[in-house]
């Protein structure tokens, strides 16, 4: 019975470790930035494993890689799974790679037990999930799902002026297949939580019900630099005092929403940044997230006038650019139900959870019934070379993925 | 009568412009960082002018340059004047250079009228007033006055590991004379105000009565970086929120002192500084200044526990290093009186003022009766390529310097 098969946790772990060799950093992390030669090496290794597993590879014009295992009904919409192999500049071994390599492990396990699913299976490595090089996260899945026009994305450039198209061609991963949605039955993505909730509650599995709504801003607040020793209080226009008050406001607005609120200033830069000069200009980022669209709207509508009032009261000029605003993305209840049923049947501890981070699944969900599986990571740490998970945590996530995918791929139409 | 002589404002201005050619920046400022080859070029030009004016040059082991004009009584303690020729990385044409070149103009004017003062005159170019390269401002005057031990200062290094000693030797300005105080009758320093007070009150001359007390800190506040999307409020340890509250507190403490208070966070750096990461660490500077020692003590004593309480309340770790604490430095009443009398006699508008910035005069004042003369600068702007003064403002300051120096150098013992 395929339903009782067990994935090979050791083989999954070995694949994770082998992938982590490519771009390994001295501190135990990974630097495998999208569409670099290291990314090419990772893709080549993944492609070799897929071919050895008898999967047929196709690549689309955004470099998204699709590895297909045929079903009994080749015309049926496939069940998809996957994630991404690119990393943050100082990233960990598991962010992205776990979902791709657990998908590979699902394929290998089905080979081992000689089971052919009713529907085809397609394992995806999405291009440039991290967004660290070309400035747009979830690029490959975003173009695929129609969020970004492909013509735009191809022209995005990195800091050195290299375009996405040029970078794809340089590593030989610009494929012929158009980057667009095809009919698919479902999409499942396994990912580390990148947060502390599962670990804190000692849960093996997060049954992800959807992703938070988000709004991101870029802010520039401007006063006037002047000598810190000679400029009296009444003549100061200190941009950093303005930024500090906005940071405090963002924090207070988050706290007013209880544990579901998220409000963060993560990036901040002071000009001229000299200890005896009153700061004349500060650039910073602001973001809010919330599982509920209406609450995010309230955050958005409350923030802008509050920030402008802070600037005005200090004689500062504020420029606020809303980079984007996403609605919350609920996942497909049937797919979520399969993940939950698998965790339950396997006797794993689990809880429902809302994804705080963005994932390829969030864009794919606009086109295909989707669910995600989270597994814990140590101290909730991610986007960090010290990101860490245990082999049995990876195996538990991989087993839930296997069962959810199989349930969907073999279900009666 | 020497007392009725007028300095040559055009010659002074031409010298300022000629000096500003060395290290000129495209935006009209100056980048002439201490002990670089540009500093050497500036020193060489100054030396050439001094020699052409018949002054004898001596150089001490810290590179301080002394240009002497003999008096009728060569054994009498000299009257000193001067400032510095080094600049900020993006500095202006007048900060420092005005005091040195106005001193040169005093010498040239005395030559023109053929007047020999009773006491010798010594014009000084102090090494590294700005402190931007080796991390200690007022270095040359500080060593001379015994504030910094010379053995320590010689070993201070820049970011590339070059020591002060090595840099002095490289530009050929490590002299044989020991850097230590010699008996001197007085020291006068002309400087732009670097603040907006004189301009705002439409005064030509600031009669500087002393310098503010100051305390400077380096702060590091540490929480934990974590994913901005996944970390709930209760689990955040956001170092930037802590820094923001301390910035607000510094501002409030300044404002509570009225127009005499100064409190500034001018430098701040966020780690990892990524828009979707809750900041784990922030480094920043804090400084307070006040004309009154007792009030500065109160600021110092109030700040430390307040900052630690802010950190504690947010679960953050704060490290606070007091870099230095200076007492207020009153200038010599007799010297201050000569400056005031000169401004008055010349019919210039003037006011008494406390220096907000540090100046070589503040250290020299520990050893020699000292006063300073301020002239306005446009919008109070300094440490900025747009620093600007008018020729007649420079000439007025130079004339007051001339008269004060002459009154002291020729006074009966």
Interface residues (C-beta under 8 A of the other chain):
Chain A: X90 X193 X194 X195 X196 X197 X200 X212 X214 X216 X225 X226 X227 X228 X229 X230 X231 X232 X233 X234 X235 X238 X240 X241 X243 X244 X245 X247 X248 X251 X254 X255 X257 X258 X259 X260 X261 X262 X264 X265 X266 X267 X268 X269 X270 X272 X273 X274 X275 X276 X277 X278 X279 X285 X287 X289 X355 X356 X357 X358 X380 X381 X382 X383 X384
Chain B: X90 X193 X194 X195 X196 X197 X200 X212 X214 X216 X225 X226 X227 X228 X229 X230 X231 X232 X233 X234 X235 X238 X240 X241 X243 X244 X245 X247 X248 X251 X254 X255 X257 X258 X259 X260 X261 X262 X264 X265 X266 X267 X268 X269 X270 X272 X273 X274 X275 X276 X277 X278 X279 X285 X287 X289 X355 X356 X357 X358 X380 X381 X382 X383 X384
